[in-house]
Amino acid sequence: MKLVHVVLIAVCVASSYAYAQSETGREDRAVARACKADAEHMCAGKTGQEMQQCLKSNQQKLSANCKDAVSKLPQPPKS
């Protein structure tokens, strides 16, 4: 019976992780669509996390759609 509980917990953890990853991917794609022109102008040559940081640091200069998309990105974990 204990093995069943371990398996159920593992399935729950794995599905939660997969859901979180899909949400993050969806947010990243929304930012990419909304911020294409802003990113090309203000953050040329940057990708991934560097791009997100660049957009966040230039938030006052972003177009309305991009500003809205960037505001929905999760905050990076504090170290």
PyMOL Python script that loads the backbone (N, CA, C, O; Angstrom):
from pymol import cmd

cmd.read_pdbstr("""\
ATOM      1  N   MET A   1       0.811  -1.195   0.000  1.00  0.00           N
ATOM      2  CA  MET A   1       0.000   0.000   0.000  1.00  0.00           C
ATOM      3  C   MET A   1       0.860   1.267   0.000  1.00  0.00           C
ATOM      4  O   MET A   1       0.507   2.262  -0.634  1.00  0.00           O
ATOM      5  N   LYS A   2       1.983   1.228   0.709  1.00  0.00           N
ATOM      6  CA  LYS A   2       2.845   2.404   0.757  1.00  0.00           C
ATOM      7  C   LYS A   2       3.403   2.741  -0.623  1.00  0.00           C
ATOM      8  O   LYS A   2       3.572   3.916  -0.950  1.00  0.00           O
ATOM      9  N   LEU A   3       3.691   1.728  -1.431  1.00  0.00           N
ATOM     10  CA  LEU A   3       4.199   1.966  -2.775  1.00  0.00           C
ATOM     11  C   LEU A   3       3.179   2.746  -3.602  1.00  0.00           C
ATOM     12  O   LEU A   3       3.556   3.617  -4.387  1.00  0.00           O
ATOM     13  N   VAL A   4       1.922   2.449  -3.439  1.00  0.00           N
ATOM     14  CA  VAL A   4       0.861   3.167  -4.158  1.00  0.00           C
ATOM     15  C   VAL A   4       0.893   4.649  -3.783  1.00  0.00           C
ATOM     16  O   VAL A   4       0.749   5.508  -4.653  1.00  0.00           O
ATOM     17  N   HIS A   5       1.076   4.951  -2.518  1.00  0.00           N
ATOM     18  CA  HIS A   5       1.130   6.347  -2.074  1.00  0.00           C
ATOM     19  C   HIS A   5       2.337   7.069  -2.671  1.00  0.00           C
ATOM     20  O   HIS A   5       2.232   8.219  -3.100  1.00  0.00           O
ATOM     21  N   VAL A   6       3.469   6.393  -2.693  1.00  0.00           N
ATOM     22  CA  VAL A   6       4.679   6.987  -3.271  1.00  0.00           C
ATOM     23  C   VAL A   6       4.466   7.273  -4.750  1.00  0.00           C
ATOM     24  O   VAL A   6       4.838   8.341  -5.236  1.00  0.00           O
ATOM     25  N   VAL A   7       3.879   6.340  -5.457  1.00  0.00           N
ATOM     26  CA  VAL A   7       3.617   6.518  -6.887  1.00  0.00           C
ATOM     27  C   VAL A   7       2.643   7.678  -7.108  1.00  0.00           C
ATOM     28  O   VAL A   7       2.857   8.501  -7.999  1.00  0.00           O
ATOM     29  N   LEU A   8       1.599   7.750  -6.324  1.00  0.00           N
ATOM     30  CA  LEU A   8       0.629   8.843  -6.467  1.00  0.00           C
ATOM     31  C   LEU A   8       1.266  10.202  -6.198  1.00  0.00           C
ATOM     32  O   LEU A   8       0.989  11.171  -6.905  1.00  0.00           O
ATOM     33  N   ILE A   9       2.108  10.275  -5.191  1.00  0.00           N
ATOM     34  CA  ILE A   9       2.806  11.530  -4.896  1.00  0.00           C
ATOM     35  C   ILE A   9       3.717  11.907  -6.058  1.00  0.00           C
ATOM     36  O   ILE A   9       3.756  13.068  -6.465  1.00  0.00           O
ATOM     37  N   ALA A  10       4.448  10.935  -6.594  1.00  0.00           N
ATOM     38  CA  ALA A  10       5.342  11.196  -7.721  1.00  0.00           C
ATOM     39  C   ALA A  10       4.565  11.693  -8.936  1.00  0.00           C
ATOM     40  O   ALA A  10       5.015  12.606  -9.628  1.00  0.00           O
ATOM     41  N   VAL A  11       3.419  11.109  -9.196  1.00  0.00           N
ATOM     42  CA  VAL A  11       2.587  11.541 -10.329  1.00  0.00           C
ATOM     43  C   VAL A  11       2.102  12.972 -10.111  1.00  0.00           C
ATOM     44  O   VAL A  11       2.117  13.779 -11.040  1.00  0.00           O
ATOM     45  N   CYS A  12       1.678  13.286  -8.910  1.00  0.00           N
ATOM     46  CA  CYS A  12       1.211  14.648  -8.603  1.00  0.00           C
ATOM     47  C   CYS A  12       2.324  15.669  -8.785  1.00  0.00           C
ATOM     48  O   CYS A  12       2.102  16.731  -9.365  1.00  0.00           O
ATOM     49  N   VAL A  13       3.514  15.358  -8.295  1.00  0.00           N
ATOM     50  CA  VAL A  13       4.653  16.271  -8.427  1.00  0.00           C
ATOM     51  C   VAL A  13       5.010  16.456  -9.896  1.00  0.00           C
ATOM     52  O   VAL A  13       5.228  17.581 -10.345  1.00  0.00           O
ATOM     53  N   ALA A  14       5.070  15.375 -10.635  1.00  0.00           N
ATOM     54  CA  ALA A  14       5.421  15.452 -12.051  1.00  0.00           C
ATOM     55  C   ALA A  14       4.391  16.247 -12.842  1.00  0.00           C
ATOM     56  O   ALA A  14       4.760  17.041 -13.708  1.00  0.00           O
ATOM     57  N   SER A  15       3.121  16.051 -12.563  1.00  0.00           N
ATOM     58  CA  SER A  15       2.092  16.788 -13.312  1.00  0.00           C
ATOM     59  C   SER A  15       2.112  18.267 -12.943  1.00  0.00           C
ATOM     60  O   SER A  15       1.869  19.115 -13.802  1.00  0.00           O
ATOM     61  N   SER A  16       2.394  18.593 -11.694  1.00  0.00           N
ATOM     62  CA  SER A  16       2.501  19.998 -11.285  1.00  0.00           C
ATOM     63  C   SER A  16       3.665  20.669 -11.994  1.00  0.00           C
ATOM     64  O   SER A  16       3.547  21.804 -12.456  1.00  0.00           O
ATOM     65  N   TYR A  17       4.789  19.970 -12.082  1.00  0.00           N
ATOM     66  CA  TYR A  17       5.959  20.504 -12.761  1.00  0.00           C
ATOM     67  C   TYR A  17       5.657  20.728 -14.244  1.00  0.00           C
ATOM     68  O   TYR A  17       6.008  21.771 -14.796  1.00  0.00           O
ATOM     69  N   ALA A  18       5.016  19.766 -14.884  1.00  0.00           N
ATOM     70  CA  ALA A  18       4.686  19.888 -16.306  1.00  0.00           C
ATOM     71  C   ALA A  18       3.740  21.057 -16.537  1.00  0.00           C
ATOM     72  O   ALA A  18       3.894  21.792 -17.512  1.00  0.00           O
ATOM     73  N   TYR A  19       2.766  21.238 -15.656  1.00  0.00           N
ATOM     74  CA  TYR A  19       1.831  22.363 -15.786  1.00  0.00           C
ATOM     75  C   TYR A  19       2.571  23.687 -15.643  1.00  0.00           C
ATOM     76  O   TYR A  19       2.336  24.614 -16.417  1.00  0.00           O
ATOM     77  N   ALA A  20       3.457  23.783 -14.666  1.00  0.00           N
ATOM     78  CA  ALA A  20       4.214  25.022 -14.458  1.00  0.00           C
ATOM     79  C   ALA A  20       5.078  25.326 -15.674  1.00  0.00           C
ATOM     80  O   ALA A  20       5.182  26.483 -16.083  1.00  0.00           O
ATOM     81  N   GLN A  21       5.693  24.314 -16.253  1.00  0.00           N
ATOM     82  CA  GLN A  21       6.525  24.516 -17.432  1.00  0.00           C
ATOM     83  C   GLN A  21       5.686  24.986 -18.621  1.00  0.00           C
ATOM     84  O   GLN A  21       6.125  25.851 -19.379  1.00  0.00           O
ATOM     85  N   SER A  22       4.490  24.431 -18.795  1.00  0.00           N
ATOM     86  CA  SER A  22       3.651  24.845 -19.920  1.00  0.00           C
ATOM     87  C   SER A  22       3.171  26.280 -19.738  1.00  0.00           C
ATOM     88  O   SER A  22       3.065  27.022 -20.714  1.00  0.00           O
ATOM     89  N   GLU A  23       2.878  26.682 -18.500  1.00  0.00           N
ATOM     90  CA  GLU A  23       2.473  28.067 -18.231  1.00  0.00           C
ATOM     91  C   GLU A  23       3.620  29.020 -18.544  1.00  0.00           C
ATOM     92  O   GLU A  23       3.408  30.070 -19.151  1.00  0.00           O
ATOM     93  N   THR A  24       4.836  28.659 -18.132  1.00  0.00           N
ATOM     94  CA  THR A  24       5.995  29.505 -18.401  1.00  0.00           C
ATOM     95  C   THR A  24       6.218  29.631 -19.892  1.00  0.00           C
ATOM     96  O   THR A  24       6.486  30.727 -20.385  1.00  0.00           O
ATOM     97  N   GLY A  25       6.113  28.541 -20.614  1.00  0.00           N
ATOM     98  CA  GLY A  25       6.284  28.578 -22.065  1.00  0.00           C
ATOM     99  C   GLY A  25       5.246  29.451 -22.731  1.00  0.00           C
ATOM    100  O   GLY A  25       5.553  30.181 -23.673  1.00  0.00           O
ATOM    101  N   ARG A  26       4.025  29.381 -22.252  1.00  0.00           N
ATOM    102  CA  ARG A  26       2.945  30.199 -22.803  1.00  0.00           C
ATOM    103  C   ARG A  26       3.237  31.687 -22.565  1.00  0.00           C
ATOM    104  O   ARG A  26       3.047  32.509 -23.460  1.00  0.00           O
ATOM    105  N   GLU A  27       3.695  32.023 -21.367  1.00  0.00           N
ATOM    106  CA  GLU A  27       4.023  33.416 -21.053  1.00  0.00           C
ATOM    107  C   GLU A  27       5.185  33.902 -21.914  1.00  0.00           C
ATOM    108  O   GLU A  27       5.161  35.027 -22.412  1.00  0.00           O
ATOM    109  N   ASP A  28       6.202  33.056 -22.090  1.00  0.00           N
ATOM    110  CA  ASP A  28       7.345  33.429 -22.919  1.00  0.00           C
ATOM    111  C   ASP A  28       6.918  33.711 -24.357  1.00  0.00           C
ATOM    112  O   ASP A  28       7.385  34.670 -24.971  1.00  0.00           O
ATOM    113  N   ARG A  29       6.034  32.876 -24.890  1.00  0.00           N
ATOM    114  CA  ARG A  29       5.561  33.094 -26.266  1.00  0.00           C
ATOM    115  C   ARG A  29       4.739  34.376 -26.369  1.00  0.00           C
ATOM    116  O   ARG A  29       4.825  35.090 -27.368  1.00  0.00           O
ATOM    117  N   ALA A  30       3.945  34.668 -25.344  1.00  0.00           N
ATOM    118  CA  ALA A  30       3.150  35.904 -25.353  1.00  0.00           C
ATOM    119  C   ALA A  30       4.060  37.123 -25.350  1.00  0.00           C
ATOM    120  O   ALA A  30       3.802  38.098 -26.056  1.00  0.00           O
ATOM    121  N   VAL A  31       5.120  37.068 -24.561  1.00  0.00           N
ATOM    122  CA  VAL A  31       6.074  38.181 -24.519  1.00  0.00           C
ATOM    123  C   VAL A  31       6.764  38.314 -25.868  1.00  0.00           C
ATOM    124  O   VAL A  31       6.934  39.423 -26.374  1.00  0.00           O
ATOM    125  N   ALA A  32       7.163  37.188 -26.455  1.00  0.00           N
ATOM    126  CA  ALA A  32       7.843  37.231 -27.750  1.00  0.00           C
ATOM    127  C   ALA A  32       6.963  37.892 -28.808  1.00  0.00           C
ATOM    128  O   ALA A  32       7.447  38.695 -29.605  1.00  0.00           O
ATOM    129  N   ARG A  33       5.674  37.557 -28.819  1.00  0.00           N
ATOM    130  CA  ARG A  33       4.759  38.157 -29.807  1.00  0.00           C
ATOM    131  C   ARG A  33       4.555  39.653 -29.524  1.00  0.00           C
ATOM    132  O   ARG A  33       4.656  40.481 -30.429  1.00  0.00           O
ATOM    133  N   ALA A  34       4.271  39.981 -28.285  1.00  0.00           N
ATOM    134  CA  ALA A  34       3.925  41.357 -27.937  1.00  0.00           C
ATOM    135  C   ALA A  34       5.132  42.297 -27.977  1.00  0.00           C
ATOM    136  O   ALA A  34       4.976  43.502 -28.175  1.00  0.00           O
ATOM    137  N   CYS A  35       6.324  41.753 -27.791  1.00  0.00           N
ATOM    138  CA  CYS A  35       7.508  42.600 -27.627  1.00  0.00           C
ATOM    139  C   CYS A  35       8.509  42.513 -28.772  1.00  0.00           C
ATOM    140  O   CYS A  35       9.639  42.983 -28.636  1.00  0.00           O
ATOM    141  N   LYS A  36       8.120  41.930 -29.882  1.00  0.00           N
ATOM    142  CA  LYS A  36       9.080  41.723 -30.975  1.00  0.00           C
ATOM    143  C   LYS A  36       9.772  43.030 -31.381  1.00  0.00           C
ATOM    144  O   LYS A  36      11.000  43.090 -31.426  1.00  0.00           O
ATOM    145  N   ALA A  37       9.007  44.051 -31.671  1.00  0.00           N
ATOM    146  CA  ALA A  37       9.600  45.320 -32.112  1.00  0.00           C
ATOM    147  C   ALA A  37      10.402  45.980 -30.993  1.00  0.00           C
ATOM    148  O   ALA A  37      11.495  46.493 -31.233  1.00  0.00           O
ATOM    149  N   ASP A  38       9.863  45.969 -29.767  1.00  0.00           N
ATOM    150  CA  ASP A  38      10.569  46.568 -28.633  1.00  0.00           C
ATOM    151  C   ASP A  38      11.895  45.842 -28.395  1.00  0.00           C
ATOM    152  O   ASP A  38      12.919  46.481 -28.154  1.00  0.00           O
ATOM    153  N   ALA A  39      11.877  44.523 -28.464  1.00  0.00           N
ATOM    154  CA  ALA A  39      13.084  43.738 -28.224  1.00  0.00           C
ATOM    155  C   ALA A  39      14.138  43.999 -29.294  1.00  0.00           C
ATOM    156  O   ALA A  39      15.323  44.126 -28.983  1.00  0.00           O
ATOM    157  N   GLU A  40      13.716  44.078 -30.539  1.00  0.00           N
ATOM    158  CA  GLU A  40      14.663  44.361 -31.625  1.00  0.00           C
ATOM    159  C   GLU A  40      15.294  45.735 -31.441  1.00  0.00           C
ATOM    160  O   GLU A  40      16.474  45.923 -31.735  1.00  0.00           O
ATOM    161  N   HIS A  41      14.522  46.681 -30.961  1.00  0.00           N
ATOM    162  CA  HIS A  41      15.002  48.056 -30.792  1.00  0.00           C
ATOM    163  C   HIS A  41      15.869  48.226 -29.546  1.00  0.00           C
ATOM    164  O   HIS A  41      16.943  48.823 -29.626  1.00  0.00           O
ATOM    165  N   MET A  42      15.427  47.718 -28.405  1.00  0.00           N
ATOM    166  CA  MET A  42      16.098  47.979 -27.132  1.00  0.00           C
ATOM    167  C   MET A  42      17.023  46.867 -26.651  1.00  0.00           C
ATOM    168  O   MET A  42      17.934  47.115 -25.861  1.00  0.00           O
ATOM    169  N   CYS A  43      16.797  45.653 -27.118  1.00  0.00           N
ATOM    170  CA  CYS A  43      17.527  44.505 -26.558  1.00  0.00           C
ATOM    171  C   CYS A  43      18.131  43.630 -27.646  1.00  0.00           C
ATOM    172  O   CYS A  43      18.176  42.408 -27.507  1.00  0.00           O
ATOM    173  N   ALA A  44      18.589  44.240 -28.716  1.00  0.00           N
ATOM    174  CA  ALA A  44      19.138  43.488 -29.846  1.00  0.00           C
ATOM    175  C   ALA A  44      20.268  42.575 -29.391  1.00  0.00           C
ATOM    176  O   ALA A  44      21.124  42.971 -28.600  1.00  0.00           O
ATOM    177  N   GLY A  45      20.257  41.353 -29.899  1.00  0.00           N
ATOM    178  CA  GLY A  45      21.316  40.395 -29.614  1.00  0.00           C
ATOM    179  C   GLY A  45      21.132  39.601 -28.330  1.00  0.00           C
ATOM    180  O   GLY A  45      21.923  38.700 -28.049  1.00  0.00           O
ATOM    181  N   LYS A  46      20.110  39.911 -27.548  1.00  0.00           N
ATOM    182  CA  LYS A  46      19.877  39.193 -26.296  1.00  0.00           C
ATOM    183  C   LYS A  46      18.782  38.161 -26.502  1.00  0.00           C
ATOM    184  O   LYS A  46      17.866  38.356 -27.301  1.00  0.00           O
ATOM    185  N   THR A  47      18.890  37.062 -25.771  1.00  0.00           N
ATOM    186  CA  THR A  47      17.887  36.009 -25.843  1.00  0.00           C
ATOM    187  C   THR A  47      17.597  35.487 -24.448  1.00  0.00           C
ATOM    188  O   THR A  47      18.340  35.754 -23.503  1.00  0.00           O
ATOM    189  N   GLY A  48      16.515  34.743 -24.331  1.00  0.00           N
ATOM    190  CA  GLY A  48      16.173  34.065 -23.086  1.00  0.00           C
ATOM    191  C   GLY A  48      16.082  34.982 -21.881  1.00  0.00           C
ATOM    192  O   GLY A  48      15.419  36.019 -21.917  1.00  0.00           O
ATOM    193  N   GLN A  49      16.757  34.583 -20.817  1.00  0.00           N
ATOM    194  CA  GLN A  49      16.703  35.324 -19.560  1.00  0.00           C
ATOM    195  C   GLN A  49      17.274  36.731 -19.714  1.00  0.00           C
ATOM    196  O   GLN A  49      16.766  37.676 -19.109  1.00  0.00           O
ATOM    197  N   GLU A  50      18.333  36.878 -20.523  1.00  0.00           N
ATOM    198  CA  GLU A  50      18.906  38.209 -20.758  1.00  0.00           C
ATOM    199  C   GLU A  50      17.884  39.136 -21.406  1.00  0.00           C
ATOM    200  O   GLU A  50      17.782  40.312 -21.058  1.00  0.00           O
ATOM    201  N   MET A  51      17.130  38.583 -22.357  1.00  0.00           N
ATOM    202  CA  MET A  51      16.096  39.366 -23.035  1.00  0.00           C
ATOM    203  C   MET A  51      15.032  39.804 -22.041  1.00  0.00           C
ATOM    204  O   MET A  51      14.634  40.969 -22.037  1.00  0.00           O
ATOM    205  N   GLN A  52      14.567  38.888 -21.200  1.00  0.00           N
ATOM    206  CA  GLN A  52      13.547  39.244 -20.220  1.00  0.00           C
ATOM    207  C   GLN A  52      14.048  40.319 -19.272  1.00  0.00           C
ATOM    208  O   GLN A  52      13.317  41.257 -18.956  1.00  0.00           O
ATOM    209  N   GLN A  53      15.289  40.193 -18.814  1.00  0.00           N
ATOM    210  CA  GLN A  53      15.858  41.205 -17.915  1.00  0.00           C
ATOM    211  C   GLN A  53      15.945  42.557 -18.618  1.00  0.00           C
ATOM    212  O   GLN A  53      15.642  43.589 -18.019  1.00  0.00           O
ATOM    213  N   CYS A  54      16.352  42.554 -19.869  1.00  0.00           N
ATOM    214  CA  CYS A  54      16.452  43.794 -20.640  1.00  0.00           C
ATOM    215  C   CYS A  54      15.084  44.458 -20.769  1.00  0.00           C
ATOM    216  O   CYS A  54      14.951  45.666 -20.569  1.00  0.00           O
ATOM    217  N   LEU A  55      14.070  43.664 -21.103  1.00  0.00           N
ATOM    218  CA  LEU A  55      12.724  44.219 -21.244  1.00  0.00           C
ATOM    219  C   LEU A  55      12.221  44.764 -19.910  1.00  0.00           C
ATOM    220  O   LEU A  55      11.623  45.839 -19.861  1.00  0.00           O
ATOM    221  N   LYS A  56      12.463  44.027 -18.833  1.00  0.00           N
ATOM    222  CA  LYS A  56      12.020  44.492 -17.514  1.00  0.00           C
ATOM    223  C   LYS A  56      12.730  45.783 -17.120  1.00  0.00           C
ATOM    224  O   LYS A  56      12.115  46.676 -16.536  1.00  0.00           O
ATOM    225  N   SER A  57      14.009  45.886 -17.433  1.00  0.00           N
ATOM    226  CA  SER A  57      14.739  47.093 -17.048  1.00  0.00           C
ATOM    227  C   SER A  57      14.361  48.299 -17.914  1.00  0.00           C
ATOM    228  O   SER A  57      14.626  49.439 -17.533  1.00  0.00           O
ATOM    229  N   ASN A  58      13.752  48.059 -19.060  1.00  0.00           N
ATOM    230  CA  ASN A  58      13.303  49.151 -19.938  1.00  0.00           C
ATOM    231  C   ASN A  58      11.784  49.274 -19.952  1.00  0.00           C
ATOM    232  O   ASN A  58      11.214  49.800 -20.908  1.00  0.00           O
ATOM    233  N   GLN A  59      11.136  48.800 -18.916  1.00  0.00           N
ATOM    234  CA  GLN A  59       9.674  48.703 -18.909  1.00  0.00           C
ATOM    235  C   GLN A  59       8.978  50.042 -19.184  1.00  0.00           C
ATOM    236  O   GLN A  59       7.925  50.067 -19.822  1.00  0.00           O
ATOM    237  N   GLN A  60       9.542  51.131 -18.720  1.00  0.00           N
ATOM    238  CA  GLN A  60       8.906  52.439 -18.932  1.00  0.00           C
ATOM    239  C   GLN A  60       8.863  52.828 -20.410  1.00  0.00           C
ATOM    240  O   GLN A  60       8.001  53.605 -20.822  1.00  0.00           O
ATOM    241  N   LYS A  61       9.787  52.294 -21.206  1.00  0.00           N
ATOM    242  CA  LYS A  61       9.884  52.655 -22.623  1.00  0.00           C
ATOM    243  C   LYS A  61       9.117  51.701 -23.542  1.00  0.00           C
ATOM    244  O   LYS A  61       9.035  51.946 -24.745  1.00  0.00           O
ATOM    245  N   LEU A  62       8.559  50.625 -22.999  1.00  0.00           N
ATOM    246  CA  LEU A  62       7.911  49.604 -23.824  1.00  0.00           C
ATOM    247  C   LEU A  62       6.539  50.045 -24.324  1.00  0.00           C
ATOM    248  O   LEU A  62       5.882  50.899 -23.727  1.00  0.00           O
ATOM    249  N   SER A  63       6.125  49.439 -25.437  1.00  0.00           N
ATOM    250  CA  SER A  63       4.766  49.660 -25.937  1.00  0.00           C
ATOM    251  C   SER A  63       3.775  49.080 -24.925  1.00  0.00           C
ATOM    252  O   SER A  63       4.150  48.257 -24.090  1.00  0.00           O
ATOM    253  N   ALA A  64       2.535  49.501 -25.000  1.00  0.00           N
ATOM    254  CA  ALA A  64       1.519  49.071 -24.027  1.00  0.00           C
ATOM    255  C   ALA A  64       1.354  47.552 -24.002  1.00  0.00           C
ATOM    256  O   ALA A  64       1.304  46.954 -22.928  1.00  0.00           O
ATOM    257  N   ASN A  65       1.268  46.925 -25.177  1.00  0.00           N
ATOM    258  CA  ASN A  65       1.084  45.463 -25.232  1.00  0.00           C
ATOM    259  C   ASN A  65       2.279  44.734 -24.631  1.00  0.00           C
ATOM    260  O   ASN A  65       2.114  43.758 -23.899  1.00  0.00           O
ATOM    261  N   CYS A  66       3.459  45.200 -24.934  1.00  0.00           N
ATOM    262  CA  CYS A  66       4.670  44.573 -24.413  1.00  0.00           C
ATOM    263  C   CYS A  66       4.752  44.770 -22.899  1.00  0.00           C
ATOM    264  O   CYS A  66       5.077  43.837 -22.164  1.00  0.00           O
ATOM    265  N   LYS A  67       4.459  45.975 -22.442  1.00  0.00           N
ATOM    266  CA  LYS A  67       4.502  46.269 -21.004  1.00  0.00           C
ATOM    267  C   LYS A  67       3.560  45.341 -20.248  1.00  0.00           C
ATOM    268  O   LYS A  67       3.902  44.837 -19.178  1.00  0.00           O
ATOM    269  N   ASP A  68       2.381  45.119 -20.803  1.00  0.00           N
ATOM    270  CA  ASP A  68       1.400  44.234 -20.175  1.00  0.00           C
ATOM    271  C   ASP A  68       1.924  42.791 -20.133  1.00  0.00           C
ATOM    272  O   ASP A  68       1.806  42.121 -19.107  1.00  0.00           O
ATOM    273  N   ALA A  69       2.493  42.319 -21.228  1.00  0.00           N
ATOM    274  CA  ALA A  69       3.017  40.947 -21.282  1.00  0.00           C
ATOM    275  C   ALA A  69       4.177  40.765 -20.312  1.00  0.00           C
ATOM    276  O   ALA A  69       4.246  39.747 -19.623  1.00  0.00           O
ATOM    277  N   VAL A  70       5.075  41.717 -20.245  1.00  0.00           N
ATOM    278  CA  VAL A  70       6.244  41.633 -19.349  1.00  0.00           C
ATOM    279  C   VAL A  70       5.784  41.652 -17.891  1.00  0.00           C
ATOM    280  O   VAL A  70       6.376  40.977 -17.049  1.00  0.00           O
ATOM    281  N   SER A  71       4.748  42.406 -17.589  1.00  0.00           N
ATOM    282  CA  SER A  71       4.284  42.481 -16.193  1.00  0.00           C
ATOM    283  C   SER A  71       3.722  41.141 -15.707  1.00  0.00           C
ATOM    284  O   SER A  71       3.634  40.917 -14.500  1.00  0.00           O
ATOM    285  N   LYS A  72       3.340  40.251 -16.626  1.00  0.00           N
ATOM    286  CA  LYS A  72       2.802  38.950 -16.251  1.00  0.00           C
ATOM    287  C   LYS A  72       3.857  37.870 -16.102  1.00  0.00           C
ATOM    288  O   LYS A  72       3.543  36.750 -15.698  1.00  0.00           O
ATOM    289  N   LEU A  73       5.110  38.191 -16.423  1.00  0.00           N
ATOM    290  CA  LEU A  73       6.180  37.208 -16.260  1.00  0.00           C
ATOM    291  C   LEU A  73       6.444  36.966 -14.785  1.00  0.00           C
ATOM    292  O   LEU A  73       6.374  37.895 -13.979  1.00  0.00           O
ATOM    293  N   PRO A  74       6.746  35.726 -14.425  1.00  0.00           N
ATOM    294  CA  PRO A  74       7.062  35.456 -13.021  1.00  0.00           C
ATOM    295  C   PRO A  74       8.369  36.130 -12.628  1.00  0.00           C
ATOM    296  O   PRO A  74       9.265  36.302 -13.456  1.00  0.00           O
ATOM    297  N   GLN A  75       8.469  36.504 -11.376  1.00  0.00           N
ATOM    298  CA  GLN A  75       9.695  37.100 -10.874  1.00  0.00           C
ATOM    299  C   GLN A  75      10.749  36.002 -10.718  1.00  0.00           C
ATOM    300  O   GLN A  75      10.434  34.896 -10.278  1.00  0.00           O
ATOM    301  N   PRO A  76      11.999  36.306 -11.079  1.00  0.00           N
ATOM    302  CA  PRO A  76      13.033  35.295 -10.896  1.00  0.00           C
ATOM    303  C   PRO A  76      13.260  35.021  -9.411  1.00  0.00           C
ATOM    304  O   PRO A  76      13.086  35.917  -8.586  1.00  0.00           O
ATOM    305  N   PRO A  77      13.647  33.793  -9.063  1.00  0.00           N
ATOM    306  CA  PRO A  77      13.890  33.484  -7.654  1.00  0.00           C
ATOM    307  C   PRO A  77      15.040  34.320  -7.108  1.00  0.00           C
ATOM    308  O   PRO A  77      16.033  34.546  -7.798  1.00  0.00           O
ATOM    309  N   LYS A  78      14.904  34.770  -5.886  1.00  0.00           N
ATOM    310  CA  LYS A  78      15.967  35.569  -5.262  1.00  0.00           C
ATOM    311  C   LYS A  78      17.013  34.635  -4.696  1.00  0.00           C
ATOM    312  O   LYS A  78      16.700  33.623  -4.069  1.00  0.00           O
ATOM    313  N   SER A  79      18.272  34.999  -4.933  1.00  0.00           N
ATOM    314  CA  SER A  79      19.346  34.148  -4.417  1.00  0.00           C
ATOM    315  C   SER A  79      20.054  34.756  -3.246  1.00  0.00           C
ATOM    316  O   SER A  79      20.982  34.155  -2.705  1.00  0.00           O
TER     317      SER A  79
END
""", "prot")
cmd.dss("prot")
cmd.show_as("cartoon", "prot")
cmd.util.cbc("prot")
cmd.orient("prot")
